[in-house]
Amino acid sequence: MPHDRTYKYEGLFLFPQAAVADLQAAADHVLEILSRAGAQIISFKKWDERRLAYEIAGNKRGLYFLAYFKVAGSKLPQIERDCNLSEKMLRAMITRADQVTDEMMQAAEGRAQLADEVKLRATQPAGAIPEPVAQPAPATVPDLEEEFELDEE
């Protein structure tokens, strides 16, 4: 059998908003799927929590994880199949990442921040609302009628 080529991939994995309650379990689920296929994980992080463009399985919000990894091309169908069969995961999108340099991939590493967030959430009482992060005040739009004098005839 000829040597199977190894490629770099970028994977985006979507979980329901409820997965925020147990971030570690959701992250471990993705890492388990990748490790079963023999993937070498370059970087892994919690990417974002955001509103979905449309409802998926009754979920309006979702939690995303971003992973960069190397794996043999013949193993990709196994990873995609495991993601599709997963009852915990809503969606997964995996693409080749040949255009992304190794330095960029390593810069996306976020396992330490994820571990910190898991610890922080574990210390908060159940149902506690996290402290809001101070947001800058939105820029005001000048009143256009004052700025431009309109002639009314």
N, C-alpha and C positions, 0 to 999 in steps of 0.2 A: 504494500500500500504506500502511495506517495506521502511525503511529509505534509501534514495538515498545517496550513498557514495560520499564524496568530495575528489578530487585528486588534486595534484599539476601538472601543465602543463608548458611547455616552448613553446612559439609561436614565429616564425620568419615570419615577414610579409614583402613582397617585393612590392615596388612601383616603377613606372617608374622614370627616372632621372628628369623629369619635376616636380615631387613633391617636389624637393629641393626648388623650388621657393616659395612654401607655406608649410613649414615643419609643422606648427601648424595644418593646415587642415588635413594633412595626419595622424599625431599623433592622432588628435581628432577622426578621422574615425576609427582607430583601437580601441581606448578606448571606443567609442560608441558601437562597435560590442560586445566587452567584457562585457560592463555594461548591455547591453540589455539581455544578457544571465545570469546576476546575478553573474558574476565573481568577485572575490576579487583579485584586482591587487596587487601583492607583489612588483614588480619592473617593470619599463618600461624605455627604452632608445632607442635613435637612435644608431643603431649598426654600420653601415658602409655605405659608398657610394662606389660602385666598378663596374668594368666591369663584365658583365655576361659571362658565359661560352658559351652561345649560345643566339641568338636573341629570345626575347619573345615579341610577338605582335609588332615587329619592333623596340624594345628597345635594345640597346647594353650595356647600363649602368643602374644600379638600386640603389635604396635607401632601406636599410633594417632597420626594427625596431624589437627589441627583447623585449619580455614580459614574465614575470613569473607570473602565476596567479593560484588561486584555484577556482574550480567550480565543481558542481555536474556532475558526469559522464554522466547523461542523457542529459545534456545541451551541450555537446561537438558537437553533430551533428548539432545543431542550429548554433553554432559559425562557423563551417566549411562550412555550407551552406551559411551563410551571407558573408563569405570571398569569396566563389566561385561565388556568384552573384554580388559582388561588381565590379563596372566598374572602380573604382579608383585603385584597388589593382591588381597586376599581379599574384601573387602567395602567398600562406600561407602554412606553415608547422607547425603542432602542435603535440607535443609528450609528453608523460608522463615524469615527471621529478622527479621520486622518488629517484634517485641517488643524486640529488642536494639538499644540506642542506639549511635550511632557511637562515643561515648566508651568504651562497654563493649567494642566490637569492637577499637578501637585499644589498649585496655589488655591485650587478649589477645595482642598482638604478641610473638612469641618467636623471630624469625629470628636475632637476635644470640645468644641462648642456644643455639640449634641449631647455629650456626656454631662457637661455643665448644666444644660437646660433640663436634662432628665433629673439630675440631683435637685435643681431648684424646684421643679414641679413636684418632686417627692416630698419636699419639706413643707409645701403649702397644704393647708387643710383641704379636705375634699370639698369641692364646690366653691372654693375661694376664687375671687376674681383677681387676676394679677394686676399689679400697679400699672396704670397707664403711663406710657412713655410720652414725655412732653413733645408736642409737635409744634413746629413754627407756625405762626399765624399765617393764613393764606393771604397772598397779595391782593389788594383791593383793585377793582377795575374802576377807573375814573368814569364819572358820569359823562356819557357821550354828548348829551344835550348841552352841558356846560362847556365842554371842550370845543365843540363845533356849533357855531351859531347857525341855526337853520332858519331860512327865510320862509315864513308862512304867507302864502298869498291868498 
